[in-house]
Amino acid sequence: MSATDVAPAINDVELKLLVEAIYHAYHYDFRSYARASLRRRLAAAMVRFDCRTLSELQGRLLHESQVFAELLEYLTVQVSDLFRDPSYFRALREKVVPLLRTYPSLKIWIAGCSSGEEAYSMAILLREEGLLERSLIYATDINPGALRRAEAGIYDAARAPDFTRNHHLSGGRSSLSDYYSAAYDRIILDKSLRRHIVFSDHSLATDSVFAEMQLVSCRNVLIYFDRELQSRALDLFYEALCRKGFLGIGLRESLRFSSHADAFAEFAREDRIYQKVDAR
């Protein structure tokens, strides 16, 4: 059985019924996720669970809780790196940090934190800039498995060369190896970084704002939402940000044609960093 064999079985009715079933049974809301992305992810999941139709997969997830736990790994994005897109972190370091220094304390929200790489990248950057001790990073995701991995802060040592290169390109002021120890083909990030990060479950589809932030970073998440859910997420970010707070999004994302184009001014255009506008 291959993905091409099951793709024709994903029709609109079954897809709608599946996401409604997930919402009512498990309270996870994928109803406003982009349909093309859901189809690709569910096609892969059908192969994994040996289901020839979405109806068959729906029956299994409703009666086998472990199936849904595994399905979440397919439905949520789990691709990240330390200092992924180094130019973004360099722009934060060179353009945003000088303004963040003016605050007596900092709250930063990493929305859709996946397995934690971006949260730890932010913590390392803030430590190098002398800001971590007065900072609190909220790292949120809807996937409990990803949050457990993020809290552990343990990654495959084979990824270390890419992590190190990204850190250097981001303008890192020290050796990345200063922030982790290596053992048994794993790297373990320094627990002192973890003390400034709160990992927590939060859904951009259903939950509300929980604190005032100076910076919100939500990268490569909005592209998986339809326009309505994108608008809801941007509403949350706007509400969460303090006056003249900053919003960072993915390099493939843009606010230019969104309903919030007038809510944020371009601050670092090439790196997709925006600043909250005082009055819309």
N, C-alpha and C positions, 0 to 999 in steps of 0.2 A: 504494500500500500504506500503511495506517495502523495505529496501535497497536490500534485496535479490531478490525482484520482479523486480527492475529496473536494477540491475547489468548487466544482459545479453543484455540490450539495448545499453550499452556503447561499440560501436565498433570503430575500428581505424579510419574509414573514418569520422564518426560523430565527434569524438574527435578532429581530425585535423581541421575540418571545424569550430568547435566551437572556438578553440583558435585563429584561423585566424580571425574569425569574431570579437572577443574581441580586437585583435590587431588593426584591421583596423577601428573599430567603436569607441574604447575608448583609444587606444594607450597604453594599458597594454600588455606586452609581456610575455605570459605563454608558448610560443611555445617550449622552451627548458627546461621546468620543467619535472621532472621524471614522466613518464606516469603512473606508479603504484600509486603514490601519487595523481595525478590528478583524476584517476578513483575513488579512495575512496572518495575524497572530492566531486566530482560531483555526485556520487551516493547519498550522503547525501543531496546535494542541490536539486536533483530531487525529493526526498521525501518532502523536505520543500516546493517546488513550485508546487507540485502535477503534475509533468511532467513525462510521461511514456517513453519518448525518449529524447536524447540530442538535436535532431532537434527541438522538441517542446520547450525545454529550450532556444535554440538559438533564435528562433523566438521571445520569450518573452523578452529576454535581449536586442535584437535589437530595440524593439518597446516600451519598458518600462524601462526608465533609472533607476528607483528605484530598479528594479530587479537586474541590474548589481551591484548597490551599495551594495545590500544584498549579492549577489553572491561573492563579494570580501571577505566577512567574512569567506566564506568557502574555497576560493582559497589561502588565506594567513594564515600563522601559527600565532595563537594568544595564545600560551601557554607560560607563563613565571612566574617568581616569583622574589621577591627581593632576591638577593644573591643566585640565583638558581645555583646548583652545588657549594656549599661553598668552596670546595677545589680549584676550579679555582680562586676564589677571594682571598683565602689565598695565593696562589702562586703568584698572582699579587702583593699582599701586601708585601710578604716577599722577592720575587726575582726580580720583575720588578720595583717596586716603588723606591728602592735604586738607580737604574739607571735613572729613570725619574727625580729624584731630581737634576740631573746634568744639566737639561735644564732650561733656564730662564723663558720659558713659554711652555705650553703644549697644544696640540690639539689631541683630541681623537675621534675616529669615532666608533659609535655603529651602525653597518649596520644590518638592519632588526630588528628595536628596538621594534616592536609590540606595546604594550600598555605602554611602558616606564619603566618597572621594572628594566631592566638592566642599563639603563641610570641613574636612580636615585641611584641604587646600586653603580655605579661607582662614582657618585658625593659624596655619603656618605663616601665611602672608601677614596677618595681624601681629603675630609675635615678632616677625622680622621688622615690622614698622613700629614696634613698641606700643601697640594698642590692645593686645590680647587681654591683658590683666584687667582692663575696664570694659571688656566686651562679653556679650552673651550671644551665642549663635543658636538659633532655633532651626533644627533640621527635621523636616517633616516629609512623610510619604504615606501612601495607603497600604503598602505591602509590609506586613509584619515580619516576614522572612528577611526582606531587605533591611529593615530597621535593626533586626538582631545582628546581621552581618556588619552593619554600620557601627553599632555600639562596640562590637568586638575590635574593630579597627585592624583586622588581620587580612593581608592580601598576598597573593602569589608572588614569590620573589622574582619570578621571571618577568614581572611587570616593572620591576625597579628601574631598569635602564630607560624605559619610556617615561616613567615618573620623573626621573632625574633630569632628563632632557627637557621635559615640559617646564619643570621648576626653574631651570637655568634660563630658558627663553622667556619666562614670565618676569624676569628681573630679580630672581632669588638672590638674597644677600648672604647666603651661607650654603653649606652643603646639605642636601636633602637628607643624607644619612645621619645628620645630627638629630633628626626627628623620629627615627625608628631604630629598632634592633632587629637582627636577623636570626632565625632559628628554624630548622627543619623545613627548608625551602619556602619559608614564609617570612614576611616582614610584619612587624608589630609596631604600630604607631605609638608614640610616647603618650602615656596616660595623662600627662599634664595638659595635653591638647584637649583630651576628652572632657576635662573638668569645666571647660568653657562652652561645651556643646550640649544642648538638650535635644535628644532624639525623641520624636513623638509622632503618633498617628494623626494625620490631618488630611481631609479630602477637599480639594478645590471645588468639587462638584456639590458638596452638601454642607460643609462646615463654614464657620464664620471667622472673623478676625479675632486674634487673642492677645495682641500687644501692639504698641506703637514702635515702629522700626525706623532706623536711619537708612537701611539698605535692604532691598529684597532682591534675591537672585533666583530666578526661575528659568532655567535654560533647557531648551529642547524638550519642553513639556507641552507648550501651547500648540505645537504643530500636530499633536495627537487629539486635539479637541475640535469640535465643530464651532461655528462662529458664536453661538449662544453661550457655550461653556467658556470660550475664550473671553467673552465679555464679562461673564461672572467672575472669572479669575482676576481679570484686570480691575474690576470693581473692588475686590478684596485687597489687592495690592495698593490701589489708590487710597483706600480707607486706612490701611495699615501704616502707610508711610507718613512720617512727620513732614512738616513744612520743608519744602525743597529736598525731600528725601530722594534716594536713587533706586532705580529699577534696572536690573540687568536681565536680558533674555538671550536666547540662542542666536548664533550667527546666521541661521537660516530663517529666523523669525523677524517680524517687523510689526510696529504699531502704526505704520503710515496709513494703511487703509482700514484700520480697525475703528470701532466706535469710540475708542479712547485716544484717538490721534491728537485731540486738543487737550488731553489731560496731562500729557507728558511732553516735555521738550527734549529734543535730541541733545545729548551731552557729549557722548563719544560715539559718533554715528557708525563708524566702521565696526566697532566692537559691541554695538547694540546696548549701549548704556544710556538711560534716559533719566531726566530729573522731573519730579512732580511739579506741576504748574500750580501756582497759588489759587487762582480762580478759573474755573472752567467756563 
